[in-house]
Amino acid sequence: MDGYITINEVAEKWEVTPRRVRAMCLNGQIGGAAKLGREWAIPTDAERSQDGRIAL
């Protein structure tokens, strides 16, 4: 699908684990992410939500 990337691609881009990206999708933290069958489709322009556990 054009305009969408996989969980593994997002994990590499954001330097987090695929499991963390999957959790973010399930929690609605990635805008536009959609589950298509067993896979998640994440917009290429999706922005990473701020993690409240990390003090900036």
mmCIF file of the N, C-alpha and C atoms, coordinates in Angstrom:
data_MODEL
# 
_entry.id   MODEL 
# 
loop_
_atom_site.group_PDB 
_atom_site.id 
_atom_site.type_symbol 
_atom_site.label_atom_id 
_atom_site.label_alt_id 
_atom_site.label_comp_id 
_atom_site.label_asym_id 
_atom_site.label_entity_id 
_atom_site.label_seq_id 
_atom_site.pdbx_PDB_ins_code 
_atom_site.Cartn_x 
_atom_site.Cartn_y 
_atom_site.Cartn_z 
_atom_site.occupancy 
_atom_site.B_iso_or_equiv 
_atom_site.pdbx_formal_charge 
_atom_site.auth_seq_id 
_atom_site.auth_comp_id 
_atom_site.auth_asym_id 
_atom_site.auth_atom_id 
_atom_site.pdbx_PDB_model_num 
ATOM 1   N N  . MET A 1 1  ? 0.835  -1.179 0.000  1.00 0.00 ? 1  MET A N  1 
ATOM 2   C CA . MET A 1 1  ? 0.000  0.000  0.000  1.00 0.00 ? 1  MET A CA 1 
ATOM 3   C C  . MET A 1 1  ? 0.880  1.243  0.000  1.00 0.00 ? 1  MET A C  1 
ATOM 4   N N  . ASP A 1 2  ? 0.633  2.110  -0.929 1.00 0.00 ? 2  ASP A N  1 
ATOM 5   C CA . ASP A 1 2  ? 1.376  3.360  -0.981 1.00 0.00 ? 2  ASP A CA 1 
ATOM 6   C C  . ASP A 1 2  ? 0.951  4.265  0.162  1.00 0.00 ? 2  ASP A C  1 
ATOM 7   N N  . GLY A 1 3  ? 1.922  4.939  0.738  1.00 0.00 ? 3  GLY A N  1 
ATOM 8   C CA . GLY A 1 3  ? 1.634  5.865  1.817  1.00 0.00 ? 3  GLY A CA 1 
ATOM 9   C C  . GLY A 1 3  ? 1.602  5.233  3.195  1.00 0.00 ? 3  GLY A C  1 
ATOM 10  N N  . TYR A 1 4  ? 1.859  3.931  3.272  1.00 0.00 ? 4  TYR A N  1 
ATOM 11  C CA . TYR A 1 4  ? 1.841  3.231  4.556  1.00 0.00 ? 4  TYR A CA 1 
ATOM 12  C C  . TYR A 1 4  ? 3.113  2.410  4.724  1.00 0.00 ? 4  TYR A C  1 
ATOM 13  N N  . ILE A 1 5  ? 3.533  2.244  5.965  1.00 0.00 ? 5  ILE A N  1 
ATOM 14  C CA . ILE A 1 5  ? 4.695  1.415  6.267  1.00 0.00 ? 5  ILE A CA 1 
ATOM 15  C C  . ILE A 1 5  ? 4.326  0.417  7.368  1.00 0.00 ? 5  ILE A C  1 
ATOM 16  N N  . THR A 1 6  ? 5.187  -0.562 7.551  1.00 0.00 ? 6  THR A N  1 
ATOM 17  C CA . THR A 1 6  ? 4.920  -1.634 8.513  1.00 0.00 ? 6  THR A CA 1 
ATOM 18  C C  . THR A 1 6  ? 5.418  -1.270 9.911  1.00 0.00 ? 6  THR A C  1 
ATOM 19  N N  . ILE A 1 7  ? 5.020  -2.068 10.861 1.00 0.00 ? 7  ILE A N  1 
ATOM 20  C CA . ILE A 1 7  ? 5.473  -1.883 12.241 1.00 0.00 ? 7  ILE A CA 1 
ATOM 21  C C  . ILE A 1 7  ? 6.993  -1.958 12.319 1.00 0.00 ? 7  ILE A C  1 
ATOM 22  N N  . ASN A 1 8  ? 7.594  -2.909 11.633 1.00 0.00 ? 8  ASN A N  1 
ATOM 23  C CA . ASN A 1 8  ? 9.051  -3.042 11.674 1.00 0.00 ? 8  ASN A CA 1 
ATOM 24  C C  . ASN A 1 8  ? 9.750  -1.817 11.105 1.00 0.00 ? 8  ASN A C  1 
ATOM 25  N N  . GLU A 1 9  ? 9.202  -1.251 10.045 1.00 0.00 ? 9  GLU A N  1 
ATOM 26  C CA . GLU A 1 9  ? 9.795  -0.051 9.455  1.00 0.00 ? 9  GLU A CA 1 
ATOM 27  C C  . GLU A 1 9  ? 9.683  1.144  10.402 1.00 0.00 ? 9  GLU A C  1 
ATOM 28  N N  . VAL A 1 10 ? 8.542  1.274  11.061 1.00 0.00 ? 10 VAL A N  1 
ATOM 29  C CA . VAL A 1 10 ? 8.354  2.363  12.026 1.00 0.00 ? 10 VAL A CA 1 
ATOM 30  C C  . VAL A 1 10 ? 9.299  2.176  13.209 1.00 0.00 ? 10 VAL A C  1 
ATOM 31  N N  . ALA A 1 11 ? 9.417  0.958  13.696 1.00 0.00 ? 11 ALA A N  1 
ATOM 32  C CA . ALA A 1 11 ? 10.295 0.673  14.834 1.00 0.00 ? 11 ALA A CA 1 
ATOM 33  C C  . ALA A 1 11 ? 11.733 1.072  14.519 1.00 0.00 ? 11 ALA A C  1 
ATOM 34  N N  . GLU A 1 12 ? 12.189 0.752  13.331 1.00 0.00 ? 12 GLU A N  1 
ATOM 35  C CA . GLU A 1 12 ? 13.548 1.112  12.930 1.00 0.00 ? 12 GLU A CA 1 
ATOM 36  C C  . GLU A 1 12 ? 13.697 2.631  12.821 1.00 0.00 ? 12 GLU A C  1 
ATOM 37  N N  . LYS A 1 13 ? 12.708 3.272  12.236 1.00 0.00 ? 13 LYS A N  1 
ATOM 38  C CA . LYS A 1 13 ? 12.727 4.727  12.041 1.00 0.00 ? 13 LYS A CA 1 
ATOM 39  C C  . LYS A 1 13 ? 12.747 5.467  13.380 1.00 0.00 ? 13 LYS A C  1 
ATOM 40  N N  . TRP A 1 14 ? 11.949 5.003  14.341 1.00 0.00 ? 14 TRP A N  1 
ATOM 41  C CA . TRP A 1 14 ? 11.820 5.674  15.640 1.00 0.00 ? 14 TRP A CA 1 
ATOM 42  C C  . TRP A 1 14 ? 12.771 5.119  16.696 1.00 0.00 ? 14 TRP A C  1 
ATOM 43  N N  . GLU A 1 15 ? 13.537 4.098  16.337 1.00 0.00 ? 15 GLU A N  1 
ATOM 44  C CA . GLU A 1 15 ? 14.502 3.465  17.239 1.00 0.00 ? 15 GLU A CA 1 
ATOM 45  C C  . GLU A 1 15 ? 13.839 2.916  18.508 1.00 0.00 ? 15 GLU A C  1 
ATOM 46  N N  . VAL A 1 16 ? 12.753 2.188  18.294 1.00 0.00 ? 16 VAL A N  1 
ATOM 47  C CA . VAL A 1 16 ? 12.055 1.478  19.370 1.00 0.00 ? 16 VAL A CA 1 
ATOM 48  C C  . VAL A 1 16 ? 11.810 0.051  18.891 1.00 0.00 ? 16 VAL A C  1 
ATOM 49  N N  . THR A 1 17 ? 11.280 -0.781 19.761 1.00 0.00 ? 17 THR A N  1 
ATOM 50  C CA . THR A 1 17 ? 11.003 -2.163 19.371 1.00 0.00 ? 17 THR A CA 1 
ATOM 51  C C  . THR A 1 17 ? 9.677  -2.254 18.618 1.00 0.00 ? 17 THR A C  1 
ATOM 52  N N  . PRO A 1 18 ? 9.540  -3.263 17.761 1.00 0.00 ? 18 PRO A N  1 
ATOM 53  C CA . PRO A 1 18 ? 8.255  -3.480 17.099 1.00 0.00 ? 18 PRO A CA 1 
ATOM 54  C C  . PRO A 1 18 ? 7.128  -3.688 18.112 1.00 0.00 ? 18 PRO A C  1 
ATOM 55  N N  . ARG A 1 19 ? 7.436  -4.310 19.226 1.00 0.00 ? 19 ARG A N  1 
ATOM 56  C CA . ARG A 1 19 ? 6.420  -4.523 20.261 1.00 0.00 ? 19 ARG A CA 1 
ATOM 57  C C  . ARG A 1 19 ? 5.892  -3.186 20.792 1.00 0.00 ? 19 ARG A C  1 
ATOM 58  N N  . ARG A 1 20 ? 6.776  -2.209 20.965 1.00 0.00 ? 20 ARG A N  1 
ATOM 59  C CA . ARG A 1 20 ? 6.363  -0.882 21.446 1.00 0.00 ? 20 ARG A CA 1 
ATOM 60  C C  . ARG A 1 20 ? 5.471  -0.205 20.414 1.00 0.00 ? 20 ARG A C  1 
ATOM 61  N N  . VAL A 1 21 ? 5.823  -0.315 19.139 1.00 0.00 ? 21 VAL A N  1 
ATOM 62  C CA . VAL A 1 21 ? 5.010  0.292  18.079 1.00 0.00 ? 21 VAL A CA 1 
ATOM 63  C C  . VAL A 1 21 ? 3.630  -0.361 18.052 1.00 0.00 ? 21 VAL A C  1 
ATOM 64  N N  . ARG A 1 22 ? 3.586  -1.676 18.189 1.00 0.00 ? 22 ARG A N  1 
ATOM 65  C CA . ARG A 1 22 ? 2.312  -2.403 18.213 1.00 0.00 ? 22 ARG A CA 1 
ATOM 66  C C  . ARG A 1 22 ? 1.439  -1.915 19.370 1.00 0.00 ? 22 ARG A C  1 
ATOM 67  N N  . ALA A 1 23 ? 2.047  -1.728 20.533 1.00 0.00 ? 23 ALA A N  1 
ATOM 68  C CA . ALA A 1 23 ? 1.307  -1.238 21.701 1.00 0.00 ? 23 ALA A CA 1 
ATOM 69  C C  . ALA A 1 23 ? 0.789  0.172  21.450 1.00 0.00 ? 23 ALA A C  1 
ATOM 70  N N  . MET A 1 24 ? 1.594  0.997  20.813 1.00 0.00 ? 24 MET A N  1 
ATOM 71  C CA . MET A 1 24 ? 1.173  2.364  20.501 1.00 0.00 ? 24 MET A CA 1 
ATOM 72  C C  . MET A 1 24 ? -0.018 2.346  19.545 1.00 0.00 ? 24 MET A C  1 
ATOM 73  N N  . CYS A 1 25 ? -0.008 1.445  18.589 1.00 0.00 ? 25 CYS A N  1 
ATOM 74  C CA . CYS A 1 25 ? -1.140 1.310  17.662 1.00 0.00 ? 25 CYS A CA 1 
ATOM 75  C C  . CYS A 1 25 ? -2.400 0.898  18.420 1.00 0.00 ? 25 CYS A C  1 
ATOM 76  N N  . LEU A 1 26 ? -2.277 -0.101 19.272 1.00 0.00 ? 26 LEU A N  1 
ATOM 77  C CA . LEU A 1 26 ? -3.425 -0.592 20.037 1.00 0.00 ? 26 LEU A CA 1 
ATOM 78  C C  . LEU A 1 26 ? -4.002 0.474  20.959 1.00 0.00 ? 26 LEU A C  1 
ATOM 79  N N  . ASN A 1 27 ? -3.144 1.345  21.476 1.00 0.00 ? 27 ASN A N  1 
ATOM 80  C CA . ASN A 1 27 ? -3.573 2.397  22.402 1.00 0.00 ? 27 ASN A CA 1 
ATOM 81  C C  . ASN A 1 27 ? -4.006 3.673  21.695 1.00 0.00 ? 27 ASN A C  1 
ATOM 82  N N  . GLY A 1 28 ? -3.993 3.661  20.369 1.00 0.00 ? 28 GLY A N  1 
ATOM 83  C CA . GLY A 1 28 ? -4.422 4.836  19.619 1.00 0.00 ? 28 GLY A CA 1 
ATOM 84  C C  . GLY A 1 28 ? -3.434 5.984  19.648 1.00 0.00 ? 28 GLY A C  1 
ATOM 85  N N  . GLN A 1 29 ? -2.172 5.689  19.891 1.00 0.00 ? 29 GLN A N  1 
ATOM 86  C CA . GLN A 1 29 ? -1.154 6.724  19.987 1.00 0.00 ? 29 GLN A CA 1 
ATOM 87  C C  . GLN A 1 29 ? -0.533 7.090  18.648 1.00 0.00 ? 29 GLN A C  1 
ATOM 88  N N  . ILE A 1 30 ? -0.879 6.363  17.603 1.00 0.00 ? 30 ILE A N  1 
ATOM 89  C CA . ILE A 1 30 ? -0.362 6.671  16.271 1.00 0.00 ? 30 ILE A CA 1 
ATOM 90  C C  . ILE A 1 30 ? -1.554 6.986  15.384 1.00 0.00 ? 30 ILE A C  1 
ATOM 91  N N  . GLY A 1 31 ? -1.683 8.254  15.044 1.00 0.00 ? 31 GLY A N  1 
ATOM 92  C CA . GLY A 1 31 ? -2.810 8.696  14.231 1.00 0.00 ? 31 GLY A CA 1 
ATOM 93  C C  . GLY A 1 31 ? -2.797 8.084  12.841 1.00 0.00 ? 31 GLY A C  1 
ATOM 94  N N  . GLY A 1 32 ? -3.924 7.585  12.412 1.00 0.00 ? 32 GLY A N  1 
ATOM 95  C CA . GLY A 1 32 ? -4.056 7.024  11.074 1.00 0.00 ? 32 GLY A CA 1 
ATOM 96  C C  . GLY A 1 32 ? -3.671 5.565  10.952 1.00 0.00 ? 32 GLY A C  1 
ATOM 97  N N  . ALA A 1 33 ? -3.169 4.965  12.038 1.00 0.00 ? 33 ALA A N  1 
ATOM 98  C CA . ALA A 1 33 ? -2.800 3.550  11.989 1.00 0.00 ? 33 ALA A CA 1 
ATOM 99  C C  . ALA A 1 33 ? -4.066 2.706  11.885 1.00 0.00 ? 33 ALA A C  1 
ATOM 100 N N  . ALA A 1 34 ? -4.024 1.708  11.009 1.00 0.00 ? 34 ALA A N  1 
ATOM 101 C CA . ALA A 1 34 ? -5.195 0.854  10.800 1.00 0.00 ? 34 ALA A CA 1 
ATOM 102 C C  . ALA A 1 34 ? -4.751 -0.598 10.734 1.00 0.00 ? 34 ALA A C  1 
ATOM 103 N N  . LYS A 1 35 ? -5.546 -1.461 11.307 1.00 0.00 ? 35 LYS A N  1 
ATOM 104 C CA . LYS A 1 35 ? -5.250 -2.887 11.266 1.00 0.00 ? 35 LYS A CA 1 
ATOM 105 C C  . LYS A 1 35 ? -5.937 -3.490 10.052 1.00 0.00 ? 35 LYS A C  1 
ATOM 106 N N  . LEU A 1 36 ? -5.141 -4.114 9.214  1.00 0.00 ? 36 LEU A N  1 
ATOM 107 C CA . LEU A 1 36 ? -5.646 -4.761 8.005  1.00 0.00 ? 36 LEU A CA 1 
ATOM 108 C C  . LEU A 1 36 ? -5.388 -6.254 8.141  1.00 0.00 ? 36 LEU A C  1 
ATOM 109 N N  . GLY A 1 37 ? -6.388 -6.973 8.567  1.00 0.00 ? 37 GLY A N  1 
ATOM 110 C CA . GLY A 1 37 ? -6.200 -8.397 8.834  1.00 0.00 ? 37 GLY A CA 1 
ATOM 111 C C  . GLY A 1 37 ? -5.357 -8.557 10.084 1.00 0.00 ? 37 GLY A C  1 
ATOM 112 N N  . ARG A 1 38 ? -4.190 -9.175 9.933  1.00 0.00 ? 38 ARG A N  1 
ATOM 113 C CA . ARG A 1 38 ? -3.287 -9.374 11.067 1.00 0.00 ? 38 ARG A CA 1 
ATOM 114 C C  . ARG A 1 38 ? -2.189 -8.330 11.140 1.00 0.00 ? 38 ARG A C  1 
ATOM 115 N N  . GLU A 1 39 ? -2.089 -7.482 10.135 1.00 0.00 ? 39 GLU A N  1 
ATOM 116 C CA . GLU A 1 39 ? -1.006 -6.501 10.049 1.00 0.00 ? 39 GLU A CA 1 
ATOM 117 C C  . GLU A 1 39 ? -1.493 -5.087 10.290 1.00 0.00 ? 39 GLU A C  1 
ATOM 118 N N  . TRP A 1 40 ? -0.615 -4.240 10.798 1.00 0.00 ? 40 TRP A N  1 
ATOM 119 C CA . TRP A 1 40 ? -0.903 -2.826 10.971 1.00 0.00 ? 40 TRP A CA 1 
ATOM 120 C C  . TRP A 1 40 ? -0.342 -2.055 9.788  1.00 0.00 ? 40 TRP A C  1 
ATOM 121 N N  . ALA A 1 41 ? -1.093 -1.080 9.324  1.00 0.00 ? 41 ALA A N  1 
ATOM 122 C CA . ALA A 1 41 ? -0.640 -0.160 8.280  1.00 0.00 ? 41 ALA A CA 1 
ATOM 123 C C  . ALA A 1 41 ? -0.539 1.211  8.935  1.00 0.00 ? 41 ALA A C  1 
ATOM 124 N N  . ILE A 1 42 ? 0.652  1.789  8.880  1.00 0.00 ? 42 ILE A N  1 
ATOM 125 C CA . ILE A 1 42 ? 0.905  3.063  9.545  1.00 0.00 ? 42 ILE A CA 1 
ATOM 126 C C  . ILE A 1 42 ? 1.291  4.085  8.485  1.00 0.00 ? 42 ILE A C  1 
ATOM 127 N N  . PRO A 1 43 ? 0.644  5.256  8.488  1.00 0.00 ? 43 PRO A N  1 
ATOM 128 C CA . PRO A 1 43 ? 0.967  6.274  7.487  1.00 0.00 ? 43 PRO A CA 1 
ATOM 129 C C  . PRO A 1 43 ? 2.452  6.639  7.533  1.00 0.00 ? 43 PRO A C  1 
ATOM 130 N N  . THR A 1 44 ? 3.044  6.846  6.367  1.00 0.00 ? 44 THR A N  1 
ATOM 131 C CA . THR A 1 44 ? 4.466  7.189  6.309  1.00 0.00 ? 44 THR A CA 1 
ATOM 132 C C  . THR A 1 44 ? 4.766  8.501  7.011  1.00 0.00 ? 44 THR A C  1 
ATOM 133 N N  . ASP A 1 45 ? 3.779  9.382  7.096  1.00 0.00 ? 45 ASP A N  1 
ATOM 134 C CA . ASP A 1 45 ? 4.004  10.680 7.740  1.00 0.00 ? 45 ASP A CA 1 
ATOM 135 C C  . ASP A 1 45 ? 3.540  10.706 9.197  1.00 0.00 ? 45 ASP A C  1 
ATOM 136 N N  . ALA A 1 46 ? 3.269  9.539  9.772  1.00 0.00 ? 46 ALA A N  1 
ATOM 137 C CA . ALA A 1 46 ? 2.825  9.476  11.174 1.00 0.00 ? 46 ALA A CA 1 
ATOM 138 C C  . ALA A 1 46 ? 3.922  10.011 12.078 1.00 0.00 ? 46 ALA A C  1 
ATOM 139 N N  . GLU A 1 47 ? 3.495  10.779 13.073 1.00 0.00 ? 47 GLU A N  1 
ATOM 140 C CA . GLU A 1 47 ? 4.448  11.329 14.025 1.00 0.00 ? 47 GLU A CA 1 
ATOM 141 C C  . GLU A 1 47 ? 4.394  10.544 15.321 1.00 0.00 ? 47 GLU A C  1 
ATOM 142 N N  . ARG A 1 48 ? 5.541  10.425 15.927 1.00 0.00 ? 48 ARG A N  1 
ATOM 143 C CA . ARG A 1 48 ? 5.642  9.691  17.183 1.00 0.00 ? 48 ARG A CA 1 
ATOM 144 C C  . ARG A 1 48 ? 5.019  10.520 18.296 1.00 0.00 ? 48 ARG A C  1 
ATOM 145 N N  . SER A 1 49 ? 4.148  9.897  19.077 1.00 0.00 ? 49 SER A N  1 
ATOM 146 C CA . SER A 1 49 ? 3.545  10.600 20.207 1.00 0.00 ? 49 SER A CA 1 
ATOM 147 C C  . SER A 1 49 ? 4.580  10.736 21.315 1.00 0.00 ? 49 SER A C  1 
ATOM 148 N N  . GLN A 1 50 ? 4.400  11.727 22.135 1.00 0.00 ? 50 GLN A N  1 
ATOM 149 C CA . GLN A 1 50 ? 5.318  11.937 23.254 1.00 0.00 ? 50 GLN A CA 1 
ATOM 150 C C  . GLN A 1 50 ? 5.083  10.873 24.309 1.00 0.00 ? 50 GLN A C  1 
ATOM 151 N N  . ASP A 1 51 ? 6.154  10.340 24.821 1.00 0.00 ? 51 ASP A N  1 
ATOM 152 C CA . ASP A 1 51 ? 6.092  9.330  25.872 1.00 0.00 ? 51 ASP A CA 1 
ATOM 153 C C  . ASP A 1 51 ? 6.141  10.043 27.214 1.00 0.00 ? 51 ASP A C  1 
ATOM 154 N N  . GLY A 1 52 ? 5.049  9.991  27.956 1.00 0.00 ? 52 GLY A N  1 
ATOM 155 C CA . GLY A 1 52 ? 4.954  10.683 29.226 1.00 0.00 ? 52 GLY A CA 1 
ATOM 156 C C  . GLY A 1 52 ? 5.895  10.167 30.297 1.00 0.00 ? 52 GLY A C  1 
ATOM 157 N N  . ARG A 1 53 ? 6.504  9.013  30.069 1.00 0.00 ? 53 ARG A N  1 
ATOM 158 C CA . ARG A 1 53 ? 7.416  8.449  31.060 1.00 0.00 ? 53 ARG A CA 1 
ATOM 159 C C  . ARG A 1 53 ? 8.789  9.097  31.013 1.00 0.00 ? 53 ARG A C  1 
ATOM 160 N N  . ILE A 1 54 ? 9.064  9.823  29.927 1.00 0.00 ? 54 ILE A N  1 
ATOM 161 C CA . ILE A 1 54 ? 10.389 10.409 29.735 1.00 0.00 ? 54 ILE A CA 1 
ATOM 162 C C  . ILE A 1 54 ? 10.335 11.902 30.017 1.00 0.00 ? 54 ILE A C  1 
ATOM 163 N N  . ALA A 1 55 ? 11.160 12.362 30.948 1.00 0.00 ? 55 ALA A N  1 
ATOM 164 C CA . ALA A 1 55 ? 11.220 13.793 31.260 1.00 0.00 ? 55 ALA A CA 1 
ATOM 165 C C  . ALA A 1 55 ? 12.091 14.487 30.220 1.00 0.00 ? 55 ALA A C  1 
ATOM 166 N N  . LEU A 1 56 ? 11.559 15.553 29.659 1.00 0.00 ? 56 LEU A N  1 
ATOM 167 C CA . LEU A 1 56 ? 12.329 16.292 28.647 1.00 0.00 ? 56 LEU A CA 1 
ATOM 168 C C  . LEU A 1 56 ? 13.021 17.482 29.246 1.00 0.00 ? 56 LEU A C  1 
# 
